[in-house]
Amino acid sequence: MGGAGPLGTGPGLVAGGGRAGPLGRGWAACCRKRALDAVARKWSGCRSAAPAVAAEACVCGLRQATEMASATAPAAAVLTLAPPLEQLRHLAEELRLLLPRVRVGEAQETTEEFNRETFWRKLNEAAMTVSREATTLTAVFSQLPLPSPQETRKFCEQVHAAIKAFIAVYYLLPKDRGITLRKLVRGATLDIVDGMAQLMEVLSITPTQSPENNDLISYNSVWVACQQMPQIPRDNKAAALLMLTKNVDFVKDAHEEMERAVEECDPYSGLLSDTENNSDNHNDEDDVLGFPSNQDLYWSEDDQELIIPCLALVRASKACLKKIRILVAENGKKDQVAQLDDIVDISDEISPSVDDLALSIYPPMCHLTVRINSAKLVSVLKKALEITKASHVTPQPEDSWIPLLINAIDHCMNRIKELTQSELEL
């Protein structure tokens, strides 16, 4: 954000959204020339006068020319400002450019000792400032007449300053406080910046809409993001528990969806009603044209047999995450940030692996794909158990639940291998 920008650090905005260019300078020069010409015409009648009078007239003329030129300069500066809605669009672009920097930005180097209470107080205050600016901007640009270009520039400067101040506070959070915690704060920061950019875009397109329309919907997303700041965990252990809870919920949802599809024995129930209603019009060419055939819509007996160990493997995944979450809640130490980060990192891989396996069981099922996705999930689960067992959250590594869970996972995988062996032999 270095260098002169469009928000008060450089010349005025031109109609194209950039800085004051030749058009603005040309207009100012023209105004000054007209002022000097007028003075010259007035002074031309004094050339026959006495030298003293002529000299005095010259001085007065130059003074008048300077004053007139100065008076026209603000008018030229006003003309170089972009229209209000264009300024909003330009601000939205500026905010969008900040998002990649926030995603990859490092914590600010500082010699001062980190004060947790001070940091969270500043972060919440900065979020509330952004929320107020969003409220003000929405109220002003949701009705006619729109603010003048000069007033719009002031509003944009205030919004930009509030966003920059909020990001600056985020950069004060050191990495040694925990990567998991920092990811949560970074995500909240991105939500606020992105929400404000969306608000600018909506207001620049439909500024006169009623509060029920898209402009206030976009504004509410900013408000909600700002209001959620106080809900962010204050330490890495709390952040780890939050992420583990989310992962448990994701796997639980995937497992319930798989079970529901199996119970109904119709994985695409309700999704192809139009196709079924028009089945009389289908012919042999439908498959060639992309219409699914009956064997693509239902499981074969071999498919249904293979689904059983797949479901058991997903249940084991859910049990694994639940047990890890309990250990972190009961035994996790706030100062052991690195180990907690490792546990969360590997646990984050479980839910996507479960999703891959769940998607691969839908017909037409490829048994080899199911086997590959199952093996990937097993690998992630075992790694998660190993990392958890070696960490401080497992005070008794010989605890019997870990070997039992590993045995259950191996049993599921062995059964999947048996049922898909014929695919490998082809």
Secondary structure, DSSP 4 states (H G I P E B T S, - for coil): --S--TTTTSS-B-TTSSB--HHHHHHHHHHHHHHHHHHHHHHHTTTTS-HHHHHHHHHHHHHHHHHHHHHHHHHHHHHHSPPHHHHHHHHHHHHHHHHHHHHHPPPPP-SSPP-HHHHHHHHHHHHHHHHHHHHHHHHHHTSSSPPPHHHHHHHHHHHHHHHHHHHHHHTTS-GGG-HHHHHHHHHHHHHHHHHHHHHHHHHHH-TT--TTSHHHHHHHHHHHHHHTGGGS-SSHHHHHHHHHHHHHHHHHHHHHHHHHHHHHT-TTTTTSHHHHHTGGG--THHHHHTPPPHHHHS--HHHHHHHHHHHHHHHHHHHHHHHHHHHHHHH--TT-HHHHHHHHHHHTTHHHHHHHHHHHTSSSP-HHHHHHHHHHHHHHHHHHHHHHHHSTT-S-TT-THHHHHHHHHHHHHHHHHHHHHHHHH-
